[in-house]
């Protein structure tokens, strides 16, 4: 897979910090911000454990997707315990 695009949201305090870094032309603080905030968010965004839209799966369905979730016969989930209601 090639390079991916990532969207990184910033809160009001972070936007203010970015503005402060730019106005002060503070390269040390800029690098600290990149290492502490931006790098962590990029890593979290690229983590494969998160839910992703079907179009990002490249035409393949995850192996753990049960057939009942795709409209197959039967109910999804484990059977009810004996004597229990569902």
N, C-alpha and C positions, 0 to 999 in steps of 0.2 A: 504494500500500500504506500502511496506517495505522501507528500506533505499534507497535513490536515489544517483546516482553518479552525481557530479557537476564538470564542467570544469571552472576554473577561469583564465582568461587571465590577464597578468601583462604587463604594459608598461615598457619602458627602465628605467624610473626614479624609478618605483616601484621595479624592479629587482635590481637596484643599492642600494636601501634602504634595501632590504632583505639581500643582500651581506654585507652591512655595519653592520646590526644587528647581523649577524652570526659571522663576524670577531671580532666585539667588544664584543660579548657574552652579549648583552644588553637585559636582560629579560624585563625591563620596556618598552623599545621601541618595543620589539616584541609583547607584549600584546597590546600596543596602536595600532600597525599596524593590528593585528588580529581584534580588535574591530572596528577600523575605516574603513578598506579596505575589509578584507576577509569576515567578518560577513555580511556586506552590500551586497557584491556580491553574497554570498550564498543565502541570502533572496531574492534578485532580480531574481536569477536563479530559485528558487523554486516557484516564484509567478505564480499562475495558470492563470493569465490574459494574459500571453504571448502565442504566437503561438507555437505549438508543432507538431512534425511529427505525422502522423496518427498511427504509430506503438506504440506510447506512450499513445494512447487513450484507450488501452485495448480492441480493437474490437468494440468500441462504437463510433458512430459519434456524434458530438455536436448537441444539440437540435436546435441550431440556424442556422444550415447548411441547406439552402434552396434546395429543390429538383432540381430546374433548374441547380444548380451548380454541381449536380451529373449526369448530362447528360439527365435530364428529358425534356419534351416538354416545349416550351415557352421560353421567354427571361428572363434573370435574371434582377432584379431591378424593380423599380416602373414604372408604365405605363407613357408614355410621357404626358405632359399637353396638353390640347386641343389646336389644332392648331400648336403645337410645333413639332419639328423634334427630332428624336432620333439619 
